[in-house]
Amino acid sequence: MRYKGILTSAICIFVATGMLISACGNPVQDPKVKGDCFSAQAKWDEAIVEYTKAIELDQKDAKAYYSRGLVYSVKGSLDNAMADFKKAIELDPTDTGAYCGLGLGYFAKDDYDSAIGEFTTTIKLDPKLAGAYYLRGNAYLSKGNYDDAIDDFTMAIQLDPKLAHAYKSRGNAYYDKGINIDDAMTRNNLNNAISDYTQSIEMEPTDAHAYHVRGNFYKEKGEYNQAISDYRRAAELNATNNNAYYGLGIPVVMARFISTMAPKDAAAYYDRGVIYAERNDYAKAEMDLVRAIELNPTNAQAYYYHGLAYWQKKDIKNAIEEFTMAILLDPTDPRLAGAYYYRGLSYRDNGESSKAEADFKKAKELGYK
């Protein structure tokens, strides 16, 4: 699932941002308000202590359970979060945020049916809550129910036309649906996916991830120039920009916290480098692949393509080193059969015939033709 992780586990938390921040302007004694202040400062452990104090003072305070569950979610303490959301629902069966948080807990556990049930309850309580449709759509998407997912994302967009992530998720649904049907429908769904990502980019032009995914879609269509352009923009922005997660109905402080967890977009450099390599533009490929390796030194494929760039330049020593790195990272991956083959060619050119023969044999075993 493309959006699973810390972003997904917090995306539908309906806390009033203004309340969290404005409450911190003056010294306070109420532990629940102090908890809100600590949450606004991303001091999660201190916030939990204060919400726990609030619960000890009033064990029927649904809001305190909900708020503590929210913080547990951000910390990744899933079981504790779900327990608090369940208690909040028991005390206040109308709390849409608690149902949503519980649904996200089930989602993170890959229990998509239970997640759909919680999001559906949220929708029944508040049929105009765009985020609930968005989340249920992602649960449907994870189950492979593409039409239901598309319907929910479309409803989310109708309710909140500025919800950029709903466009991206609907684009993902179109793409995933397209690869399971005939060629004509595949092209149509791929065009729909590109259209939705384009709409998302228009609303959030600094979203590096959106450019990267749209680049993948263009690559799938064989429109390599557009793909390279998108990969270039993704690499320029990189995925650590601080604006990508705002506008999701979550507290500003949480959006800021989530944005710091995103990795730099090594994949954008890698994908663009591969396109350059496949077009025999090895000078440009090398530049991108070096950057991809810097950002993600465990990407065996990046070393393989970088080795090809050296091999094309007749730089045998460095080619062998790069092919060897690729092989060491994943020696049995059939996709790296080429690394053995080209290292074999490099060894042969270097006069090391026994090593070359061993590599040719291994390449053949992995299916290289």
N, C-alpha and C positions, 0 to 999 in steps of 0.2 A: 504493500500500500504506500503510495507516494507521500502521503502527509502524516503517516503514523509517527509517533514519537512525542517529544515534549510539546510541540505546537498543537498537535491534535488533542493531547490530554488536557489542554487548557482553553481551547478555542471558544467554548460556549459558556464561559463563566460570566454570569450576568450581575456583576458588582458595579455599583455606581462609582466611576472613577473620581468624580468630584468629591464624593463623600470621603474616600480614602485619603485624598491629598489634603483637603481643607481641614480635616479633623486634626492634622498634625501641626497646625499653626500655633496652638497654645498648649501649655502643660495640661495633661489630663490624668484622671485617676481611674476612670472606668476601664477595666481590663479589656473589654471588647473593643473600645475605641483605641486603646493603646495597641491592641493587636492589629487593628486596621492601619495604624501609623507605621508599625514595624513592617507590615506587608507592603506598604507604599515605598518603603526604603529597601525592600528585598531582604529584610532581616528575618528569614523564615523561621529559624529556631526560636527567636525571641517572640515572634508572633504566635507560634504554637503555645508557648508558655502562657501568654496572656489570654488566648482563647480558652485554654484549659482552666485558667482561673475563673473566667466568666462562666464556664459550664459548672464548675464547682459551686459557684454562687447561685446559679439558677439552672438546674438540670433539665428544665423544659424550654430553654432558650434555643429554638431551632436555628436562629441566625448564627449563634456562636458555633454550633456543630457544623453548619454549612461553611462558615468562614474558615474553620480549622481544616475541614475537608479540602477546601480550595488550596490551602497552603500545602497540605500533604500531597496534593496532586502535583503542584509545582516541584516539590522535592522528590517526586517519583515514588513516594510511599503509598502505593496503590491500594493495598488492603486497608490501611488506616483511613485513607480518603473515602473509600467505598463504605466503610462502616459509619463514618460520620455523615455521609450523604443519606444513607438509609435511616439513620436516627433523625436527621433533619426532616425527612419525608414523613416519618412516623409522627413527629410533633407538628408538622405543617404540611398536609397532603397537597397543598396548592403551590408549593415552592418549585417553580419551573427550573430554577438554576440547579437545585439538588437532583432532580430527575435527570437533567442534562449531564451533570457531573457523574452520576451513577452510570448513565449510559456510556460515557466516555471510559469509565473503568472497565465495563464489560467489553467495550471495543478494544481496549488495550490488551485484554486477555483473549482476544480473538473469538469471543462469544458474541457473534454479530446478531444472532436472533434476539438475545436478551437486550443488546444495545438498541436494536430497532424498537423493541417493546418500550423501553424507557423514553426514547425520543418521540415515539408515537404518543405516549402519555403527555409529554411536554406540549406537543402540538394540539392535543385535545384541550389542554388547559389554556393555551394561548395560540390560536390558529394563525396569528399574524407574526409569529416569531421566526424570522428568516433563518436564524442560526440553527434552529432545531431541524428544519427541512434540510439544510446543508449537511448537518451531521448524519441524519438518517440516510441521506443520499450516499454519503461515504460508506456507511455500513452496508447498504445495498450493493455499492460498487465492489466492496471487498468480498461479497458473496457471489459476485458475477451476475447479479440481477441488473443488467445495464439499463433496461427501459425504465424500471422503477427508479433507479438512480438518476437518470436524465430527467424524469418527471419531477423529482424532489429538487434537483438543482435548478430547474426551470422555475419552480414555485419560489425558491429562495431568491432568485434574481428578480422575479416579479414583485416580491415584497420589498426587496432592497436592491435596486438596480446598481448600487455602488459596491456590492459585495464581490470584489474582484476574485476572491478565492472560489466562489461558486462557479464563476466562468471557467476557471482553471480545472476544477473538479469535473464539470460537465464536459470539458474538452477531453479529459482523461477517459471519461465514460464513453464518449464517441470513439476515441481511439481504440480502447479495449474491445468495444463492441465490433468495430470494423475488422479487427484481425481474426474474428471468428466467423466471418461470412464471406460471400463471394467477392471477386475483385472489384466489380462496379460499386457495390455498397461500401467496400473498404475505402475506395477513393473518396466517396461522398462523405463518409464519416471522418476521414482524415482531413478533408477540407473543413468540416464543421469544427473539428478539434483545433485547427489552426485559427479559424475565425474566433473561437472563444478565447484562445490565448491572446490573440491580437486585442480583443476587447479588454481583457485583463491588463495587458501592458499599457493600453491607452489610459487606464485608470491609475495604474501604479507603474510609471515608467522607470522606476529604479529597482524593480523586482528582478534580480539577476536570474533567479530560478525559472521564472516564466520565459525569459529569453532562451535559456538553455533547453527547456522542454520543447518550445516551439522550433528551435533549431533541429532537435531530434526529429520532429514531425516533417520538417522540410527535407531533411536528409532521407527520411523514409520515402518521400515522394520523388527523390532524385533531383531536387532543386538545391544543388550544392552551394551556389553562390548565396542564396538566402540563408542557408544553414550556417555558412561561415560567418555571415554578417551577424546572425544572432549569437553565435558562440563568442564572437569578438566582443559584442556588447555585454554578454554575461560575464566574460572575463574582466572587462573594464569595471563593471559594477561590483562583482563578486558577491557571494551570498551573505556577507556579513553586514550589508547595509541595514540601517536601523529603522527603515520605513516599511519593510515588507509585511510586517505583521500587525500594523495598525489598522483600525477600521473594522476589527473583527468582533466587536462587542465585548472586548476584554479590557481590564484595567491597563492604562498606559504603562504602569510600572511592570506589569507582566509581559506586555509586548516588548518592552525594552529588555527584560530578562531573557525572553525566548530568543530574541534576535542575536544575543551574544553567544547562543549555543550553536548557531549555524556554522558549518565549515566553509572555508573558502572554496570557490567553485573550481576545484581541480578538474572535474569531469568536463567542464566547458573547454579548457585548454586541450585535454586529451582528445575529445571528440573532433575538435577543429584540426588538431594535429593529424589525426587518422585520415580525415578527408584530404588534407594536403598530401599525405603520404600516398594515398590511393590514386591521387592525380599526378604523382611523381614530382611534386613540388617539395623536395626534401629539405631545402633550406628553410622554408617556412615551417614545415613539419617539425624540424629539429627544435626551433625556437619554442613552439607550443609544447612539445613533449618534455623538454627540459623543465619548463614551468610546471607542467602537470606532475612531474616526478618530485619537484621541490615541495609541492603542496600535498602530494599523497605518495610517499616513497614506497608504498606497498602495492602499487598498481603494476602487476607483472606485464600486462599488455602494453603499457606505456614504455617500459624498457625494451620490449620486443620491437615496437615500431621505431624507437630511437635507434636501436641496433641496425634496423634496415636503412635508416638515414645514413649512418656511418658506413654501412656496407656499400651503399650506392656511391659514396665518396671514395671508396677503396681504402678507408681507414680501418684496416683489418683488426688492429689491436683493440681499439675502442668498440668496434662492432662485437668482438668476442666477449668483451666485458659486459656489454649491455644484454646480449643474448644470455649470458651466464646468470646475470641478475634475475632476468625473467624466469629462467628455469629454476633457480634456487627458491624463488618465491612460490612457485607452483609447478613442481616437476612432472606431475601426471595430468595436467590440464590439456585435453585434446586441442584446445584453441592455441596452445603454445607449441604444437608440433612444428610449426614453421620456425620457431626459435632454435630447435634442434637442427632442422635442415639447414638454415642459413649459418648457424654456427659451424655445422659440418663443412659447408662451402668455404667458410672463413678459415677453418683449420686446414682444409686442403690447399687453399691459396697460400697458406703460411707454411706449407710443407709438412704438416703434422697429419699424415695419412691415417694412422691408427685411431686418433681421436675423431677424425672426420668420419671414418667408417662406423664408429660407435654411435655418433650422432645421427647419421643417416638411418641406422637400424632403429634407433629410438623414435625418430620422426615417423618411420613407417609403422611402428607399433601403435603410435598414437593416431594414425590415420592420414598422415600427410601424403598427398598424391602429386 
